[in-house]
Amino acid sequence: MTLRLFWQTLAWNRARLALLLLACLGWGVLIPIIYTGFSDAIREMVNSGMIPENLMSFGSGNFFTLPGALTLGLQHPLAIAFVGVFALGSPVTAVAGERERGTLEVLLSRPLSRQRHYTVVALAVLLMLALAVAALLIGQVSGAVAVGIADELDLGLLPLVFLNGVLMWGAFASVALAASVSFDRAGPAMGVALGFLLTNYFFEILGSLWDAAEFLQPYSLFHHFDPGQILQGDGDPLDFAVCAVALVIPAVWALMVYPRRDLAAPA
Amino acid sequence: METTTNAAIETRALTKRYGSIEALTDLDLEVRPGEIFGFLGPNGAGKSTTIRILLGFLHPTAGGARVLGLDAVTQSVEIRRRIGYLPGGIAIYDSLSGADALDYLGDLQGSAPVRRNELCERLEMPASVLRRRVRDYSRGMRQKMGVIQALQHDPELAVLDEPTEGLDPLMQQAFYGILDDLRAAGRTVFMSSHVLSEVERVCDRVAIIRRGRLMALHGVEELLARRKRRVQVRWRGVAPDLSDVPGLSDLVVDDDRLTGMLLGDVAPFVRAVASPSLVDLIIEPARLEEAFLEYYADEPSEVADA
């Protein structure tokens, strides 16, 4: 029964997931190519003073090393949009969306506890996010191989980057799922989840561009996802811990709130 | 809540409040195994709230409920394993075909859909229709899907919220036939409705609920027997004196015609009017609608008599 729900949750998302994986792969391949083609030119422009050096540090990434460029690629608004749509959209539609459509009632009239429903949806979302992060990394490595710079990367450290990425996106999905089980409609749940993601992104980017706002960065989950640092062998266990805690806290909250909620008749 | 009987459904002082709004107040119900129980009331009376508490969707503010001997709060998963539920205004996964939706819900139920083929046949949902996506279904077809998904695993207890909503008269009759079979097989059915003729037709007992409070709980026959029925008699010549007939009231005599209201046994009345000069005799059947309206006399009723 649980397995059926798990596969069906994946099946609802299969078309979107396929598109997402293609987009992530494509974007990943592009980053090393851009790095190879434009890194030197950009460095010259920075050295000549045409571009302020701060603008070259976007989040935790930069354009001057391959690991930095990969980080930049993973924190680029496009990558955030690709994965974020999925990390927020799937959890929100899985519970609040079903509730809004009225199908949650039929689902929960089966011998399925709400804790189990939550757990199955959470695992399915986590799997899909893991595939998305893997697609981004596979794309990046493929791109690096294609342009002959793969030796700049310690591929043995990629699993740690993958874990860090899954934990960070899992934390956003966990917040979205907690919001999803707390609201009767998808709109407010999406509002909370999107607000959380944008606030985190704003803190990280603002802190990287403006020294006075640097103190905000540690409060952003994006600051605790630093592939460049990991690939240079300087990964901070605290980053993993922060992302893991940020994933677990909403999950615990959701597991407490969801079973206790009154599910009144859909309007 | 401790169980005191072997009832299929038992509620004791069941109360549900939403802030200051009392949706359900001290509801005591007992549904016996093997009966078809009608739960009557207009919209907002508390029918769906009761059903949702029985299924564990809502938590009672006070009191308790047991379904098939299991506590509705702490053993809700086990309850749902043994029942079939048709929600009011059912929504089914639009993107799936009818067959896939039934398969999915059947798999989640964890019991073999032993009655699906029979139900599909009786409700005229052939394989060609089940191959279409649910989004292409009419309201009536969705309702039929709702009935099938609720009953396909042959549950011990069926909880049906407005089961004939959206069904055409032919399908309503088919559904009543299904209920008759469930009764014959010893299954219990708890159904809410505001279609009184339907309840009168299929239910053994009915509970009437108003503003969250139980107003009456009787057998349908008993409820009807307690109703006054309108009588009309016509004779050749002058109407005889019927003032001594027990239960007869509101008499109006107009030459050869007499009308009145009769409560209780009709035999004394029939004996009194029987004579060679009798031309016409009409005893209108007692209707559940009248019984129902009595409990709702001081407020507008949304009850339909279909």
Interface residues (C-beta under 8 A of the other chain):
Chain A: M1 R4 L5 Q8 W12 R101 G102 T103 E105 V106 L107 L108 S109 R110 P111 L112 S113 R260 D262 L263 A264 A265 P266
Chain B: Y18 S48 R52 L55 F57 L58 H59 S76 V77 E78 R80 R81 Y85 P87 G88 G89 I90 A91 I92 Y93 D94 S95 Y104 L105 D107 L108 Q109 G110 Q149
